[in-house]
Amino acid sequence: MQFKNKWLLVALMFISSMGFAQTDLTLYNMTWTPQSMYQNPALTPETKINIGLPGISSIYGQGINTGFTIKDLVQLNSQDSLILTPDNMIDQLANRNYFMGNLAVDYLSFGIRVNRNYLSFNATERAMVRFTYPRDLLGLAWYGNGDPRYLGGDNPADFSGLGLDAQSWRELGFSWTRDIDEDGKLKIGGRLKYLNGTWASRTENSDLSLTTDGTYYSLTANSNFRQNLSGFDNQVAGVDTAAGAQVTATDYLFGRNHGLGVDVGFQWEVIDSTLRVSGSLVDLGFIRWKNNPLNISSENASFEFRGIDVLDFPDSLETVNGDYLDSLGQTILDSIENTFTPDTTREAFNAPTIPRFYIGANYLINDNMDAGLLFSGEVYKGVFRPTLTASYNLKVTQVLQLSANWSYMNRSFLNAGFGFSVNAGPVQWYLATDNVLAPIVPASVTNAHVHTGINLTIGRKPKDRDEDGIPDKEDECPDTPGLAEFNGCPDLDGDKIPDVRDSCPETPGIPLFNGCPDRDEDGVQDSEDECPDDPGKVEYNGCPDRDGDTIIDKEDACPDEPGPVATKGCPDADGDGIIDSEDLCPQKPGDVEHKGCPDTDGDGLYDNEDRCVDEFGPTDNFGCPYGDLDKDGIFDKEDRCPDTPGPKENNGCPYGDLDGDGVTDNVDECPNTPGLPENNGCPKLEEEEEEILQAAFDNLEFESGKSVIRSTSYESLDSLASLLVKKPDWKLRIAGHTDNVGAASSNMRLSKNRSNAVKDYLNSRGVAEDRFIVEWYGEDKPIAPNNTAAGRQKNRRVEMEVVFE
């Protein structure tokens, strides 16, 4: 099919974009425009007071056809004629397709910032349209029910979902946005909306189909649907819906169809204010339709048309004329009408508004530029329709702001958005479109959108190119952000000296050196200070000289002690070139080889080795002369008693005689007890005393293998005890011994016990315990061989010996 009139293309475009859906993807990032708050109530504008001019502050419209483009339906051939291509169009359709949208015009809008709060109000007229059409509706019309794709009971033409959801209402919105923190990095906002409905159409149920029998081509139509209407004053399905009533101004402004809606959102700058995240949920609400409601329904209706039975035809074909056919057709129509005549009621119903969500992230390149990514969408009739938008947003000046984006929407990437805002004094004009390609390639797009308006914006910040809060006319550095105390000039290093007068703008300094630092505060700036961290003197280029020897500390090996240059500032008291800390003779000049010491007495030993520094002496006497002060013929170096004569064998010391018995201690075996020279200075026992001691030894016997003294030994031991009591200066050494019969440890223990048995017996007879020296040796000290009985008898003994000190 061909058309010569190209205006048909424009008409088809209009039809395909007859609905409007509120997305405003471009305006979402134009936060300098007050109307961006309709997408997220947390996106407050920069200005303090914003007034939307009545009727022209927000004019909004968008058209979306999810099923096909004009290019799918109409093509231009080589003869410059339009060719309809329904087959191609139908191939592009989904099972269910939509004309969708929303119209909106602000009657009035107003917003004001109060400290950390932003309050706003809007009065808006809105209309929402959602028309759903199934693919089989157009396919059946084009191909006919005889097409193979619709033949047979398994291939019905499915019209399910066919319907119209549309509403018109007035909206009164009150919003409050709060800066949670003082610098406004986190904002939350909400809008509560009163909705007053005008008219509505809501398809509550739509289950329609047409089946063509594959053999006889009979038709079966099924219907199960419900359509709700409100606010219409014309004839609908033969029913007078208004009953002659007229719509008054009061009905229009304060009708019976009331509803509520809510918008919520947030905005948060994170990661050192380089990333801004935001999100919102808008148009969440409903309207209760009570004004003149009408419910049209047809539940489980079915009609079957099998054709005309030839037996019902007249006998003569001449009677099959127009009147007959008209009568036959009327009969069929009456049958269909009786089957599908809908039921009508007047029950109030609820119709929701279609909510939409936004989730955004913007990378803040600088204060005037950002790149954003926005994900948004809505759910309608169980179908999720997502949109993804990448944007670039730029504030050129306080007068002009721009936004550009590219979106994936409605299964198409062919959506290029653009928006701008122009501010001329308090007047702001903005224009935003989500698809600037619509007028350029109208046959290829499925989305057409525009949002424009004029506002009054009051309280805009004065021109401030560097955005440091100081107007350019008062800013000495208008292109560089600065501080008010420096008339808008920066102080990068924070030294209270503005960079324009700071010779070292990136390093804190002092006024004396035009902002350059003097870390050690010695009056020499760091750039000229060879020791910038240690206070010094100007004559030494800022380096210190603590010991005052004219050698700076970093070159002075001894910075706390004055010294000459020759020894790198270390002291050399004797001037021999060896510093005092290494000079063993720091007060006398010497040579390096002998660690700064001389040989004062010239005896070949240097003073550090000479014990007699001022006296000549031999080397083997450590430089001291030999002497014999006591004239005993023994040099003092070998004389242990150099002041007292003594024999050489006693190392020059005289012998003593402590007990005064005339026997010197060197030969006195009892130096503390007077004795006889012939007995080596020890006392000699009388013959009778010897006999008593010997008798005690000879008569001492023990029970076999035990330490129990036999009673036959008591008499001789008693005599010995009496003698010891008479001789209190004597001590008795008792030593126990055994033979080698048995274990050595047992023999050692036996010898110990027998020695102690003798001591205990004598002690019991009046001899003090401290006068005994008790020893035991077991089998370690035999006096005879142990291989004979006689020898073993001798070895089993307890020896007793008188001991003198």
C-alpha positions in Angstrom: 0.0 0.0 0.0 1.4 3.4 -1.0 0.7 6.9 0.1 1.8 10.1 -1.8 1.0 12.4 1.1 4.0 12.5 3.4 2.0 14.3 6.1 0.6 10.9 6.8 4.0 10.1 8.4 3.7 13.1 10.7 0.1 12.0 11.7 1.3 8.4 12.4 4.1 9.8 14.6 1.6 11.8 16.6 -0.5 8.7 17.1 2.4 6.7 18.2 3.4 9.3 20.8 -0.1 10.2 22.0 0.7 9.2 25.6 3.1 10.9 28.1 5.1 9.2 30.8 6.8 11.2 33.5 10.5 10.2 33.5 12.5 13.5 33.4 15.8 11.8 33.2 17.6 15.0 32.1 15.9 17.2 34.6 16.9 14.9 37.5 20.5 16.1 37.2 19.6 19.8 36.6 19.5 20.5 40.3 19.8 24.2 39.8 16.2 24.1 38.5 13.5 23.9 41.2 11.4 21.4 39.1 14.1 18.7 39.6 12.5 18.2 43.0 9.5 16.5 41.3 11.9 13.5 40.7 13.6 13.6 44.1 12.4 15.9 46.9 15.9 16.0 48.3 17.3 17.8 45.2 16.9 21.4 46.5 17.9 24.3 44.2 20.7 26.8 44.9 18.5 29.8 45.4 16.7 30.9 48.6 13.3 31.6 47.1 11.8 30.0 44.0 8.5 31.0 42.5 7.0 29.1 39.5 5.0 31.5 37.3 1.4 30.4 37.1 0.7 28.1 34.2 4.2 28.4 32.6 6.6 27.3 35.3 6.3 23.6 34.4 4.9 22.4 31.2 5.6 18.7 30.7 5.0 16.0 28.1 6.4 12.8 26.8 5.3 10.1 24.4 6.3 6.5 24.5 5.2 3.6 22.2 6.7 0.3 23.4 5.6 -1.7 20.5 6.9 -0.2 17.2 8.4 2.8 15.5 7.0 4.6 12.5 9.9 3.3 10.6 8.6 -0.2 11.3 5.2 0.6 9.8 5.9 3.1 7.0 8.9 3.1 4.6 9.9 5.4 1.8 10.5 3.7 -1.5 12.7 4.8 -4.5 9.7 6.8 -6.0 9.5 8.9 -2.8 6.3 7.3 -1.8 5.3 5.9 1.6 4.8 2.2 1.7 2.9 0.6 4.6 4.7 -2.5 6.0 2.3 -3.9 8.6 4.1 -7.3 8.5 7.4 -5.7 9.7 5.5 -3.7 12.3 3.7 -6.7 13.7 7.1 -8.7 13.9 8.4 -6.0 16.2 5.6 -6.2 18.7 5.7 -8.0 22.0 2.8 -10.0 23.3 1.6 -6.9 25.1 2.4 -3.3 24.0 1.7 0.1 25.4 1.0 3.7 24.6 2.0 5.2 28.0 2.4 8.6 29.5 1.5 11.5 31.7 0.8 15.2 31.1 1.5 17.8 33.8 1.1 21.6 34.1 1.8 23.6 37.3 -0.8 26.1 38.3 1.5 27.4 41.0 4.7 26.4 42.7 6.7 28.1 45.5 9.8 27.2 47.6 11.8 28.9 50.3 15.0 27.9 52.3 14.9 28.5 56.0 18.3 27.8 57.6 18.8 24.0 57.0 15.3 23.4 55.8 13.7 23.9 52.3 9.9 24.1 52.2 7.9 24.0 49.0 4.3 23.9 47.6 2.9 23.0 44.2 -0.5 23.0 42.6 -0.4 20.8 39.5 -2.8 19.5 36.9 -1.9 16.0 35.8 -3.2 13.3 33.4 -1.9 9.7 33.2 -2.5 7.5 30.2 -1.7 3.8 29.8 -3.2 2.1 26.7 -2.4 -1.6 26.4 -2.8 -3.4 23.0 -1.9 -7.1 22.3 0.0 -8.1 19.2 -2.8 -10.5 18.1 -5.2 -7.5 17.8 -3.3 -6.0 14.9 -2.2 -9.4 13.6 -5.8 -10.7 13.2 -6.9 -7.4 11.6 -4.1 -7.7 9.0 -3.7 -11.4 8.4 -7.4 -12.5 9.0 -8.6 -15.4 11.0 -7.9 -17.8 8.1 -4.2 -17.3 8.5 -2.5 -20.6 9.7 -1.1 -18.8 12.8 -4.7 -18.4 14.1 -6.3 -21.7 12.9 -7.1 -24.5 15.3 -8.0 -24.7 18.9 -4.4 -24.4 20.0 -3.9 -21.1 18.2 -6.5 -18.6 19.4 -6.1 -14.9 18.8 -5.3 -13.7 22.3 -6.5 -10.2 23.1 -5.9 -10.5 26.8 -4.7 -7.2 28.4 -6.4 -5.0 26.0 -7.5 -1.9 27.9 -7.1 1.7 28.9 -5.9 3.0 32.3 -6.1 6.7 32.4 -6.6 9.3 35.1 -6.7 13.1 35.4 -6.3 14.9 38.7 -5.3 18.0 40.5 -2.3 17.7 42.9 -1.6 19.9 46.0 1.9 19.0 47.2 3.7 20.1 50.4 7.4 19.1 50.7 10.1 19.5 53.4 13.8 18.9 52.8 16.3 18.9 55.6 20.1 19.2 55.5 21.1 16.6 58.1 24.6 18.0 58.5 25.6 21.7 58.6 27.5 21.6 55.2 24.5 20.0 53.5 26.3 16.8 52.4 23.3 14.6 53.5 19.8 15.7 52.6 16.5 13.9 53.1 13.2 15.1 51.7 9.5 14.1 51.4 6.4 15.4 49.7 2.9 14.7 50.9 0.3 15.2 48.1 -3.5 15.6 48.2 -5.0 14.2 44.9 -8.4 15.4 43.6 -9.5 13.3 40.6 -11.4 14.6 37.5 -12.0 11.5 35.4 -10.7 8.0 35.2 -10.7 4.8 33.2 -9.3 1.6 34.7 -9.3 -1.8 33.0 -9.5 -4.1 36.0 -9.7 -7.3 34.0 -9.4 -8.1 30.3 -9.4 -11.7 29.1 -10.5 -11.8 25.4 -9.9 -14.3 22.6 -11.1 -15.5 19.2 -10.7 -19.1 18.1 -11.0 -20.3 14.5 -11.7 -24.0 13.9 -9.0 -25.5 11.7 -11.4 -27.8 9.9 -14.8 -26.0 9.6 -13.6 -22.4 10.2 -16.2 -21.9 12.8 -15.5 -19.0 15.2 -15.6 -19.0 19.0 -15.3 -15.7 20.9 -14.7 -15.6 24.7 -15.0 -12.5 26.9 -14.1 -11.9 30.5 -13.4 -8.2 31.3 -14.2 -5.4 33.7 -13.8 -1.7 32.9 -14.3 1.0 35.6 -15.1 4.7 34.6 -15.6 7.9 36.5 -16.3 11.5 35.7 -17.6 11.1 32.1 -20.8 12.8 31.2 -21.5 11.3 27.8 -23.1 8.1 26.6 -21.0 5.0 27.4 -22.1 1.6 26.1 -25.6 3.0 25.8 -25.7 4.1 29.4 -26.2 7.7 30.5 -23.3 8.0 32.9 -24.0 11.6 34.0 -27.7 11.3 34.3 -28.0 14.8 32.9 -25.7 16.3 35.6 -23.4 19.2 34.7 -19.8 19.6 36.1 -19.5 22.8 38.2 -16.4 24.7 39.3 -16.9 23.3 42.8 -17.0 19.8 41.4 -13.8 20.5 39.5 -11.9 21.9 42.5 -13.3 19.9 45.3 -14.9 16.8 43.7 -15.7 13.6 45.4 -12.7 11.7 44.1 -10.0 12.1 46.8 -6.6 10.5 47.1 -3.2 10.7 48.7 0.3 10.5 47.3 3.8 10.6 48.7 7.4 11.3 47.3 10.5 10.5 49.3 14.2 10.9 48.5 17.7 11.5 49.7 21.0 12.9 48.5 24.4 12.2 50.1 27.9 13.4 49.2 30.5 10.7 50.3 34.2 9.9 49.8 35.5 13.4 50.5 32.7 15.0 48.5 33.8 13.4 45.2 30.8 11.1 44.9 27.1 12.0 45.3 24.6 9.3 45.6 20.8 9.8 45.6 17.6 7.9 45.4 13.9 8.5 45.4 10.4 6.9 45.1 7.8 9.2 43.6 4.1 9.1 42.8 3.3 6.4 45.3 -0.4 6.9 45.9 -4.0 6.2 44.8 -7.4 7.9 44.2 -10.8 6.7 45.4 -13.2 7.3 42.5 -16.7 8.0 43.8 -18.0 10.7 41.4 -20.4 9.1 38.9 -18.7 5.7 38.8 -19.6 3.2 36.1 -18.5 -0.4 36.1 -18.9 -2.3 32.8 -18.3 -6.1 32.9 -18.8 -9.2 30.9 -17.9 -12.3 32.8 -17.3 -15.7 31.1 -19.3 -14.8 28.0 -18.8 -17.1 25.0 -20.3 -17.1 21.4 -19.8 -19.7 18.7 -20.6 -19.0 15.0 -20.6 -22.1 12.8 -21.7 -20.4 9.6 -25.0 -20.9 7.7 -26.5 -24.4 7.2 -27.3 -24.9 3.5 -30.5 -26.7 4.5 -31.7 -23.3 5.9 -31.3 -21.7 2.4 -34.5 -21.2 0.4 -35.3 -23.8 -2.2 -35.0 -21.2 -4.9 -31.8 -19.1 -5.1 -33.9 -16.4 -6.6 -35.3 -15.7 -3.1 -31.7 -15.1 -1.7 -31.8 -11.4 -2.2 -30.7 -8.4 -0.2 -33.6 -8.5 2.2 -32.9 -12.1 3.0 -29.2 -11.5 3.7 -30.0 -8.4 5.8 -32.5 -10.4 7.8 -29.9 -13.2 8.3 -27.2 -10.7 9.3 -29.5 -9.0 11.8 -30.3 -12.4 13.4 -26.6 -13.1 13.8 -25.9 -9.6 15.3 -28.8 -10.0 17.7 -27.4 -13.3 18.9 -24.0 -11.7 19.4 -25.5 -8.7 21.2 -27.5 -11.0 23.5 -24.3 -12.9 24.4 -22.0 -10.0 24.9 -24.2 -7.3 26.3 -22.2 -6.1 29.4 -23.5 -5.7 32.9 -23.3 -2.3 34.4 -23.0 -1.2 38.1 -22.1 2.0 39.9 -19.6 1.0 42.5 -16.7 3.3 43.7 -13.2 1.9 42.9 -9.6 2.6 43.6 -7.0 3.5 41.0 -3.3 3.7 41.9 -1.0 6.3 40.5 2.1 4.7 38.8 5.1 5.0 41.2 8.6 5.4 39.8 12.0 5.1 41.5 15.4 6.7 40.8 18.8 5.6 42.0 21.7 7.9 41.0 25.5 8.3 41.4 27.4 11.4 40.3 31.2 11.7 40.3 32.0 15.3 41.2 34.9 16.3 38.9 35.0 19.7 40.4 32.5 22.3 41.8 31.1 23.0 38.3 31.2 19.7 36.6 30.1 16.1 37.3 29.4 12.8 35.5 26.4 10.8 36.5 24.8 7.4 36.2 21.0 7.1 36.8 18.9 3.9 37.1 15.2 4.3 37.1 12.0 2.4 36.3 8.4 1.6 37.0 6.3 -1.6 37.2 3.0 -1.6 35.3 0.7 -4.6 34.8 3.4 -6.9 36.2 6.0 -5.7 33.7 9.2 -3.9 34.9 10.3 -1.1 32.6 13.9 -0.1 33.4 15.9 2.9 32.2 19.6 3.5 32.5 21.1 7.0 31.8 24.7 8.3 31.6 25.0 12.0 31.9 27.4 14.9 31.9 26.4 18.1 33.7 28.2 21.4 33.6 27.7 24.8 35.1 29.2 27.2 32.6 28.5 30.3 34.7 25.9 31.5 37.1 23.9 32.4 34.0 24.1 29.1 32.1 23.9 25.5 33.1 23.9 22.5 30.7 23.2 18.8 30.9 23.6 16.0 28.3 22.9 12.3 28.5 22.3 9.1 26.7 19.7 6.5 27.8 18.7 3.0 27.3 14.9 3.2 27.4 12.1 1.2 25.9 14.4 -1.5 24.5 16.3 1.2 22.6 19.6 3.1 22.8 18.4 5.8 20.5 17.7 8.3 23.3 19.9 11.4 23.5 18.9 13.9 26.1 19.8 17.6 26.5 18.8 20.3 28.9 19.8 23.9 29.8 18.9 26.6 32.2 19.4 30.3 31.5 19.2 32.8 34.3 18.7 36.5 33.5 18.6 38.2 36.8 15.7 36.6 38.8 14.1 35.1 35.8 15.0 31.5 34.9 14.0 29.7 31.8 14.8 26.0 31.5 14.2 23.4 28.8 14.9 19.7 29.0 14.3 16.7 26.7 15.1 13.1 27.2 15.3 12.5 23.5 16.6 15.4 21.3 16.6 12.9 18.4 12.8 12.8 18.2 12.4 15.8 15.7 15.6 14.7 13.8 14.8 11.0 13.2 11.1 10.8 14.1 10.6 7.5 12.3 13.2 5.7 14.3 12.5 6.7 17.9 9.9 5.4 20.4 10.2 8.3 22.8 9.5 12.0 22.5 9.8 14.2 25.6 10.0 17.9 26.6 9.8 19.8 29.9 10.1 23.6 30.0 9.1 26.5 32.1 9.9 29.9 33.6 10.6 30.6 37.3 11.5 33.5 39.4 14.6 32.7 41.5 15.5 35.0 44.3 18.5 34.9 46.6 21.0 33.6 44.1 24.5 33.9 45.1 26.4 36.9 43.5 28.9 36.1 40.7 31.7 34.2 42.2 33.8 32.5 39.6 36.0 30.6 42.1 33.0 29.8 44.3 34.8 30.8 47.5 31.8 32.7 48.9 33.3 36.1 48.1 31.7 38.0 45.2 34.1 38.7 42.3 33.8 42.5 42.8 35.3 42.1 46.3 37.7 39.2 45.5 41.3 40.1 44.9 41.8 36.6 43.5 38.5 36.0 41.6 39.8 32.9 39.7 41.2 31.1 42.7 39.2 30.1 45.8 40.4 31.9 48.9 39.5 33.2 52.3 37.5 36.2 53.4 40.2 37.5 55.7 42.5 37.8 52.7 39.9 39.3 50.4 39.3 36.1 48.6 42.9 35.1 48.1 44.1 31.7 49.1 46.6 30.8 51.8 47.5 27.2 50.8 50.1 26.7 53.6 47.9 28.3 56.3 50.6 30.7 57.5 48.2 33.7 57.5 50.1 35.2 54.6 48.0 35.2 51.3 49.7 33.4 48.4 49.9 36.6 46.4 52.3 38.0 48.9 53.8 34.7 50.0 57.3 33.8 48.5 56.8 30.2 49.7 53.0 29.7 49.2 53.1 25.9 49.8 55.2 26.0 53.0 54.1 27.8 56.2 56.4 30.7 57.0 56.7 34.0 58.8 56.1 37.6 57.7 59.8 38.5 58.2 60.7 36.4 55.2 57.5 37.0 53.2 56.0 33.7 54.1 59.1 31.6 53.8 59.8 29.3 56.8 62.4 29.5 59.6 61.8 26.2 61.3 64.5 26.7 64.0 63.6 30.4 64.5 67.2 31.5 64.4 66.6 34.5 62.1 67.9 32.7 59.0 65.2 31.5 56.6 65.3 27.8 55.7 66.3 28.3 52.1 69.6 30.0 53.3 70.0 28.0 56.5 72.5 25.2 56.3 71.1 23.8 59.5 67.3 24.6 59.3 66.3 22.4 62.2 68.9 23.6 64.7 69.1 27.3 65.9 72.3 28.9 64.9 74.1 32.2 64.1 73.9 34.3 61.0 77.7 34.3 60.6 77.6 30.5 60.4 74.7 30.4 57.9 72.3 29.4 60.6 74.3 26.6 62.1 75.1 26.4 65.8 78.5 26.3 67.6 77.6 25.2 71.1 81.2 25.1 72.5 82.2 28.5 70.9 85.3 27.1 69.2 84.4 28.7 65.9 83.7 25.3 64.4 80.0 24.7 63.6 78.5 21.7 65.4 77.8 19.6 62.3 81.6 19.8 61.5 82.8 19.6 65.1 83.7 16.1 66.3 83.3 17.4 69.9 80.4 19.9 69.7 80.2 20.4 73.5 83.9 20.9 74.2 86.0 23.6 72.5 89.0 22.5 70.6 91.3 23.5 67.7 90.7 23.0 64.0 93.7 20.6 63.9 91.7 18.1 66.0 88.3 18.9 64.4 87.1 20.9 67.4 88.1 18.3 70.1 90.2 19.5 73.1 94.1 18.7 73.2 95.3 20.1 76.5 99.0 19.2 76.0 99.0 20.2 72.3 100.5 17.0 71.1 98.0 16.5 68.3 96.2 13.7 70.2 92.7 14.6 71.5 92.3 14.3 75.2 89.7 11.5 75.0 92.3 9.3 73.3 95.4 10.7 75.1 96.5 8.5 78.1 98.7 11.5 79.3 96.4 14.5 78.4 98.5 17.0 80.5 102.0 16.0 79.0 102.9 16.1 75.4 103.7 12.7 73.9 103.8 10.8 70.7 101.0 9.0 68.8 102.7 5.6 69.0 102.5 5.7 72.8 99.0 7.3 72.9 100.2 10.8 73.8 102.6 9.8 76.7 106.3 10.7 77.2 109.2 8.8 79.0 109.8 11.3 81.7 112.6 9.4 83.6 114.2 8.0 80.5 114.2 4.4 81.7 112.7 3.1 78.4 109.2 2.8 79.8 106.7 5.5 78.8 104.7 7.1 81.5 101.6 5.1 80.7 103.5 1.9 81.6 106.0 3.2 84.2 105.0 2.8 87.8 107.8 5.2 88.9 107.4 8.0 86.3 110.1 10.2 87.9 112.6 7.4 89.0 114.8 5.4 86.7 114.1 1.8 87.1 114.5 -1.5 85.3 111.8 -2.7 82.9 111.2 -5.9 84.9 110.4 -3.7 87.9 107.9 -1.6 85.9 110.3 1.2 85.7 110.9 1.4 89.5 114.3 0.9 91.2 114.8 -2.2 93.4 115.0 -1.9 97.3 115.4 -3.9 100.7 113.9 -1.7 103.4 114.1 -4.3 106.2 117.7 -5.3 105.2 116.8 -9.0 105.3 118.5 -9.7 102.0 115.2 -10.0 100.1 114.4 -7.2 97.6 111.2 -5.4 98.4 109.7 -6.6 95.2 109.9 -10.2 96.5 109.5 -9.5 100.2 106.0 -10.0 101.6 107.1 -8.2 104.7 109.4 -5.4 103.3 109.4 -3.5 106.6 110.1 -6.5 108.8 113.1 -8.8 108.4 112.3 -12.4 107.8 113.8 -15.6 106.3 113.7 -16.1 102.5 111.8 -19.4 103.0 109.1 -17.4 104.7 109.1 -14.8 101.8 110.9 -12.3 103.9 108.4 -12.5 106.8 109.4 -13.5 110.4 107.9 -16.8 111.8 105.4 -16.5 114.7 104.7 -18.7 117.8 101.0 -18.2 118.6 100.8 -20.7 121.5 104.2 -19.5 123.0 105.6 -23.0 123.4 108.9 -22.0 121.8 108.0 -23.9 118.5 107.4 -21.4 115.6 104.2 -21.8 113.8 105.9 -22.9 110.6 106.9 -26.2 112.3 104.3 -26.3 115.1 101.8 -29.0 114.3 99.6 -27.6 117.1 100.1 -23.9 116.7 97.2 -23.0 119.0 98.1 -25.5 121.8 101.4 -25.4 123.8 103.4 -28.5 123.3 106.9 -30.0 123.3 109.5 -29.2 120.7 110.3 -32.9 120.5 106.6 -33.6 119.7 106.6 -30.9 117.0 104.9 -28.4 119.3 102.0 -30.7 120.4 101.4 -32.0 123.9 102.4 -35.6 124.6 100.0 -38.0 126.3 101.0 -39.7 129.5 101.6 -43.4 129.3 98.5 -44.0 131.4 96.4 -41.8 129.1 97.7 -43.7 126.0 96.7 -46.9 127.7 93.2 -45.7 128.3 92.8 -44.6 124.7 94.3 -47.8 123.4 92.1 -49.9 125.7 89.0 -48.1 124.4 90.0 -48.9 120.9 91.0 -52.5 121.6 87.9 -53.4 123.5 85.4 -51.7 121.2 83.0 -54.3 119.7 79.6 -54.0 118.0 76.8 -56.5 117.4 77.5 -58.3 114.1 76.5 -56.1 111.1 75.0 -53.4 113.5 76.0 -50.1 115.1 75.0 -51.4 118.6 78.0 -51.3 121.0 78.4 -54.5 123.0 78.3 -54.1 126.8 81.8 -55.6 127.1 83.1 -52.3 125.7 81.4 -50.0 128.2 84.1 -50.2 130.9 86.9 -49.0 128.6 84.7 -46.3 127.0 83.7 -45.0 130.5 87.4 -44.7 131.4 88.0 -42.7 128.2 85.0 -40.5 128.9 86.4 -39.7 132.4 89.8 -38.8 130.9 88.2 -36.5 128.3 86.1 -34.7 131.0 89.4 -34.0 132.9 91.0 -32.7 129.7 88.6 -30.1 128.4 91.1 -28.8 125.7 91.3 -32.1 124.0 89.2 -33.1 121.0 88.6 -36.7 119.9 88.6 -37.7 116.3 86.4 -40.8 115.7 86.7 -42.5 112.3 84.6 -45.5 111.3 85.8 -48.2 108.8 84.4 -51.6 107.5 85.6 -54.5 105.3 84.4 -54.9 101.8 81.8 -57.5 102.5 78.4 -56.3 101.2 77.4 -53.2 99.2 79.6 -50.2 99.4 76.7 -47.9 100.3 75.6 -50.2 103.1 79.2 -50.3 104.4 79.4 -46.5 104.3 76.2 -46.2 106.2 77.4 -48.8 108.8 80.7 -47.0 109.3 78.8 -43.7 109.8 76.4 -45.2 112.3 79.2 -46.8 114.4 81.2 -43.6 114.6 78.1 -41.7 115.8 77.3 -44.6 118.2 80.7 -44.0 119.9 80.2 -40.3 119.9 76.7 -40.6 121.4 78.0 -43.0 124.1 80.8 -40.7 125.2 78.5 -37.7 125.0 76.1 -39.5 127.3 79.0 -39.8 129.8 79.5 -36.0 130.0 81.7 -35.2 127.1 80.4 -32.1 125.2 79.3 -32.9 121.6 81.4 -30.1 120.1 84.6 -31.9 121.2 84.1 -34.7 118.7 85.3 -34.8 115.1 83.2 -37.7 113.6 84.3 -39.2 110.3 83.4 -42.4 108.4 84.9 -44.1 105.3 83.1 -47.4 104.8 85.4 -49.8 103.0 87.5 -47.0 101.3 90.6 -47.1 103.8 91.5 -50.7 104.6 94.6 -51.4 106.8 94.9 -55.0 105.8 93.9 -57.2 102.8 90.2 -58.1 102.8 90.8 -61.5 101.3 91.4 -63.1 104.7 89.3 -63.3 107.7 92.1 -61.8 109.8 92.5 -58.9 107.4 88.8 -58.2 107.3 88.7 -58.3 111.2 91.4 -55.5 111.2 89.5 -53.4 108.7 86.3 -53.5 110.8 87.3 -50.8 113.3 86.5 -47.4 114.8 89.7 -45.4 115.3 90.0 -42.8 118.1 92.7 -40.1 118.2 93.2 -37.1 120.5 93.4 -33.9 118.5 95.0 -30.6 119.5 94.5 -27.2 117.7 
